[in-house]
Amino acid sequence: MPGKDLQAHAEEEATGRAMRAAEAEAGEAVRKAREAEDAAAAGLRAAESGADADAGARQRDGERYAQAIAEARAGAPGCTLEVERLIALRRQLAEYVSEPARDAAIAGLEPCRKAALKLRRKHHEAALRDLPRGAARDAVAAALRDDGLADPWVPVQSGALPTPGRKTSSADADEAALAKLRGEATAAAQAVDAAEADLARARQGVAASEARLVQLDEADRAREQAWRGEMQRSANRYLAVAGAAGVAALVGLGVGFFFIARGDAIESGKKSFSTRAERDEAARHARTSSLIGFVVALPFAVIGVVAAHYGLRRQALGKQRIAAGPGGLMIRF
């Protein structure tokens, strides 16, 4: 009985195992790629949020800076600013590096400084009048220095902070770092796409291997069904031969027994003959004919038995559900 095509099944099962291993590796690669993508996206979001916050802070600082310059320009003519506000504006603008608009605004406030100096001197002298003259003079001078009114504001000195609202080298570096993070996020997304494509191909390979195994099983079943059909047809042929041989054997036996009965009738005198010679000839003929009938029946009987044996054997083989194959016992349902 034909069994499974063991070599083809073994090769395809090995291919399937390799495909499933590749599928597992591709799935792990997708997982890692997605983790990397999530990390890159999170880093980019944090950087963009920080950049937006920095940009907002720079914008607000720039607006306050511009407002301070505008307020200084507006208050310089006629020195309309209150002393405290004048001191605060000059102190605010003095923190930044030199640039034309800022320097012009501070220089425009110089006449106001002189007027404010007189007012603040009187204010401090009145507040410190209970001190001895020398101590009061030193205290007033120190207070005026703290107010920033003691020394002239022209020529304008440069501060340490960069001009607000303008790009700096650190801002350029931040933009370069942000661009790098965007590139990394894009590359991570592309890596996910590539890993998912590899996973899809691996899954297709697994599905194709499983389909080939199904085809091999179908081919095994078709081959077995064809073999069973051939066994049944062969059994039918053998049984037909056995039947024909049995009929021939029965005819031969019938002829043999007929002539035996005829010989018995001759020997017992039931049949009469005109002469003894005719009687002896008839008896001899009956014996010879009966022998010929039995001789003819014997080979047909043997042929019938042998043909029936092979026919029944093939019929049983075609119907059996348990068979021995290269891989051991196989049970078919």
Secondary structure, 3 states (H helix, E strand, C coil): CCCCCHHHHHHHHHHHHHHHHHHHHHHHHHHHHHHHHHHHHHHHHHHHHHHHHHHHHHHHHHHHHHHHHHHHHHHCCCCCCCHHHHHHHHHHHHCECCCHHHHHHHHHCHHHHHHHHHHHHHHHHHHCCCCCHHHHHHHHHHHHHHHCCCCCCCCCCCCCECCCCCCCHHHHHHHHHHHHHHHHHHHHHHHHHHHHHHHHHHHHHHHHHHHHHHHHHHHHHHHHHHHHHHHHHHHHHHHHHHHHHHHHHHHHHHHHHHHHHHHHHHHHCCCCCCCHHHHHHHHHHHHHHHHHHHHHHHHHHHHHHHHHHHHHHHHHHHHCCEEEECCEEEECC
